[in-house]
Amino acid sequence: MPTDQPDPTGTPTTSTGRNQKLLTLAEAAEIVRAPVATLRYWRHLGTGPRSFRLGRRVLYRYDDLTTWIDDQHDHDAPAG
């Protein structure tokens, strides 16, 4: 049975290969280079990256955030 192994950046991954790094709202805003208020608004609209509540905190999985960024890039790319 595989155990959790860190990826080359030192972030733990599961046996399925998912990056399990959790980001706060402020950390996610820094990555997408948008104000925290914008991420809150996107969450309200349901249009932003996947997030979840853990107790009273809103968190983002790093993988979900990067997937959302890639989806935004692919959606806006011109058809060739």
Contacts in CASP RR format, 6 or more apart in sequence:
PFRMAT RR
TARGET T0000
AUTHOR 0000-0000-0000
METHOD contacts of the structure
MODEL  1
MPTDQPDPTGTPTTSTGRNQKLLTLAEAAEIVRAPVATLRYWRHLGTGPR
SFRLGRRVLYRYDDLTTWIDDQHDHDAPAG
1 15 0 8 1.000
2 15 0 8 1.000
3 15 0 8 1.000
4 12 0 8 1.000
4 13 0 8 1.000
4 14 0 8 1.000
4 15 0 8 1.000
4 20 0 8 1.000
5 12 0 8 1.000
5 13 0 8 1.000
6 12 0 8 1.000
6 13 0 8 1.000
7 13 0 8 1.000
7 19 0 8 1.000
11 19 0 8 1.000
11 20 0 8 1.000
11 21 0 8 1.000
11 62 0 8 1.000
12 19 0 8 1.000
12 20 0 8 1.000
12 21 0 8 1.000
13 19 0 8 1.000
13 20 0 8 1.000
14 20 0 8 1.000
18 61 0 8 1.000
18 63 0 8 1.000
19 61 0 8 1.000
19 62 0 8 1.000
19 63 0 8 1.000
20 61 0 8 1.000
21 61 0 8 1.000
21 62 0 8 1.000
22 54 0 8 1.000
22 59 0 8 1.000
22 60 0 8 1.000
22 61 0 8 1.000
22 62 0 8 1.000
23 31 0 8 1.000
23 59 0 8 1.000
23 60 0 8 1.000
23 61 0 8 1.000
23 62 0 8 1.000
23 65 0 8 1.000
24 57 0 8 1.000
24 58 0 8 1.000
24 59 0 8 1.000
24 60 0 8 1.000
25 36 0 8 1.000
25 39 0 8 1.000
25 40 0 8 1.000
25 58 0 8 1.000
25 59 0 8 1.000
25 60 0 8 1.000
26 36 0 8 1.000
27 60 0 8 1.000
28 39 0 8 1.000
28 49 0 8 1.000
28 51 0 8 1.000
28 60 0 8 1.000
28 65 0 8 1.000
29 35 0 8 1.000
29 36 0 8 1.000
29 38 0 8 1.000
29 39 0 8 1.000
31 65 0 8 1.000
31 69 0 8 1.000
32 39 0 8 1.000
32 49 0 8 1.000
32 65 0 8 1.000
32 69 0 8 1.000
39 48 0 8 1.000
39 49 0 8 1.000
42 48 0 8 1.000
42 49 0 8 1.000
43 51 0 8 1.000
43 58 0 8 1.000
48 68 0 8 1.000
49 60 0 8 1.000
49 64 0 8 1.000
49 65 0 8 1.000
49 67 0 8 1.000
49 68 0 8 1.000
49 69 0 8 1.000
50 60 0 8 1.000
50 61 0 8 1.000
50 64 0 8 1.000
50 68 0 8 1.000
51 58 0 8 1.000
51 59 0 8 1.000
51 60 0 8 1.000
51 64 0 8 1.000
52 58 0 8 1.000
52 59 0 8 1.000
53 59 0 8 1.000
END
